[in-house]
Amino acid sequence: MIAQQEIDNRVDTSRAPAEMPTGAEMLIQALVHEGVDTIFGYPGGAVLHIYDELWRARDRITHYLVRHEQGAVHMAEGYARATGRAGVVLVTSGPGATNAVTGIANAYMDSTPIVVITGQVPKHLIGTDAFQEVDTVGITRPCVKHNYLVREATDLPAVVREAFHLARSGRPGPVVIDIPKDVSAARSNYSRLDHVSFPFSTQTARVNQNSAREAVQQILKAKRPVLYVGGGIVNSGAVDSLLSFAELLSLPVTPTLMGLGGFPSSHPLCLGMLGMHGTYAANMAVAESDLLVALGVRFDDRVTGKLATFAPHARVIHVDIDPANIGKNVTPTLALTGDVGQVLDQFLSLVQEQSKERLRSWWDQIRGWQLSQPLRFTGSQNQIKPQTVIRELHRLTNGEALITTDVGQHQMWVAQFYPFTRPRQLITSGGLGTMGFGLPAAMGAQLALPDQLVVAVVGDGGFQMTNQELATAVQYDLPVKILIMNNGYLGMVRQWQEMFYDRTYSEVDISVAPDFVKLAEAYGAAGFRAARPAELREVMEAALRHKGVAVVDVVVEKEENVSPMVPAGADARQMITQKF
Ligand SMILES: Cc1ncc(C[n+]2csc(CCOP(=O)(O)OP(=O)(O)O)c2C)c(N)n1
């Protein structure tokens, strides 16, 4: 934090006490200073001073009134992930803050830069179980990069400055600023925002050139190398460097769910996603590799399965900006802590183009795996297959839509059957796996990119967790398209029960549901339904053409499974593939 002496130096003594700004005013000024023009939020007693000030600043900051605080955070995440800018949330104390926690944890797991401002009860009531008091700093501590309980209004400008820096820098993530009501009300003679100095370095240190050289030598020596690439590629803007590096050395690339779009899915070097529902070729290539180059990843258990048998023959080079990620799950042979884009550029400066022949036998093996077990599914005349829906979506949108998802089977079908070609094109809840993420995330993305076609692909279960945000979408004219993959089940849980619990379908039947077409209409959106294969294309076309918010209820085959699948905690070679 900024030293007290420095703060004192910036005190503006020229004003009479009644003209001095309140904490709320200073907060808003500080946000404007950070370039904030969009806030997602929900008011309440503890943030009334802030809302009052926000009203006066409405020509500079637009506030989007959500219907549930979780929605506000997911919208801010969608906004942040679509653009790379920090999303901003404002909620009240107590239940406002606790409702926001799921979103905060989601942003933490998926390294998304957001700043969440929470109201708090007045300082003298803290610790008394006052009305709407919760220990927000305590509750959010494990799932934020940093949090603050602001005690003096004069601290606000510096806190805001630091919070945005922390949210955006290094491995991005959520930062919470908890502001007691008396702090936002307090007048103070400190407002010299332009004088808040910035003691933090915005530079990331380059990795040691010898380590970079050593990494490149290992990559050139390897007979069966694989690039395993994650969300860090997207966050660091390393897409072009990755493409150049992979092409220069003809290296196979497998992205994680969070890395999809970080390398073009249709590129011949791309093996498709790895992990539990990844492609056979990607998982086999990792299992047989002699060198795994892990770029901006965290060796999530949904990727590794059984750690002891994950890439058992491989040396591992791990590049990540977050030192806490390195060695957490897999001990690398060589660790490079740094921005993955910068590191790839260092690598590029150290290598010449290599002949493709060098890896000929490795590529022959990979092509064999691709041919023997491509992603596929059985078609149907009578029922809509969920995979067909995603293929159709890809066709109708020329592969250019920005897609958000909830969590479950539909999420995996999107990952498998919509080939993403650019970064930030898929916004999904990867780490926390939060049902209900898709719709609000789509709205945040739509707001950030008004000309972009944004489609939320959601499950009938997940949609019902945040569907009240349809009201927000209609209110602010955010013309997102919502594609409900309606199988009448909590599909992914049903699949596990079918495969691993003798088909005991315990509490997964959600066929008692609202009529989604009527629900859409009740909110003032357009509702569409496709229940038979013959009507799918036309209905989807009409919905995608619709100018406003559109909900499409696609009634899909109820008991379709996501395939292939590596059972949780298993060796990738125990992958269950469908027989055709
Ligand atoms: C908030 C939350 N609760 C529970 C789960 C556990 N869970 C994971 S997938 C899933 C089923 C999702 O069903 P649905 O939204 O209909 O999507 P589908 O799998 O059918 O595509 C559940 C309950 C979760 N991920 N998030």
The ligand as a MOL file (V3000), in Angstrom:
LIG
                    3D

  0  0  0     0  0            999 V3000
M  V30 BEGIN CTAB
M  V30 COUNTS 26 27 0 0 0
M  V30 BEGIN ATOM
M  V30 1 C -23.8430 -24.9810 -9.4810 0
M  V30 2 C -23.5670 -26.4100 -9.8320 0
M  V30 3 N -24.2220 -27.3870 -9.1870 0
M  V30 4 C -23.9900 -28.6880 -9.4980 0
M  V30 5 C -23.0830 -29.0110 -10.4680 0
M  V30 6 C -22.7940 -30.4860 -10.8040 0
M  V30 7 N -23.1470 -30.7560 -12.2070 0 CHG=1
M  V30 8 C -22.2180 -30.8010 -13.1940 0
M  V30 9 S -22.8850 -31.0690 -14.6880 0
M  V30 10 C -24.4260 -31.1580 -14.0470 0
M  V30 11 C -25.6140 -31.4190 -14.9400 0
M  V30 12 C -25.9310 -30.2500 -15.7740 0
M  V30 13 O -27.1780 -30.4690 -16.3930 0
M  V30 14 P -27.6620 -29.5220 -17.5510 0
M  V30 15 O -27.4770 -28.1090 -17.1770 0
M  V30 16 O -29.0440 -29.9070 -17.9300 0
M  V30 17 O -26.6290 -29.8260 -18.7220 0
M  V30 18 P -26.3310 -31.1910 -19.5190 0
M  V30 19 O -25.2690 -31.9370 -18.7870 0
M  V30 20 O -27.6150 -31.9660 -19.5910 0
M  V30 21 O -25.8670 -30.7350 -20.8540 0
M  V30 22 C -24.4070 -30.9780 -12.6670 0
M  V30 23 C -25.5940 -31.0440 -11.7870 0
M  V30 24 C -22.4100 -27.9420 -11.0910 0
M  V30 25 N -21.4740 -28.1380 -12.0180 0
M  V30 26 N -22.6860 -26.6470 -10.7780 0
M  V30 END ATOM
M  V30 BEGIN BOND
M  V30 1 1 1 2
M  V30 2 1 2 3
M  V30 3 2 2 26
M  V30 4 2 3 4
M  V30 5 1 4 5
M  V30 6 1 5 6
M  V30 7 2 5 24
M  V30 8 1 6 7
M  V30 9 2 7 8
M  V30 10 1 7 22
M  V30 11 1 8 9
M  V30 12 1 9 10
M  V30 13 1 10 11
M  V30 14 2 10 22
M  V30 15 1 11 12
M  V30 16 1 12 13
M  V30 17 1 13 14
M  V30 18 2 14 15
M  V30 19 1 14 16
M  V30 20 1 14 17
M  V30 21 1 17 18
M  V30 22 2 18 19
M  V30 23 1 18 20
M  V30 24 1 18 21
M  V30 25 1 22 23
M  V30 26 1 24 25
M  V30 27 1 24 26
M  V30 END BOND
M  V30 END CTAB
M  END
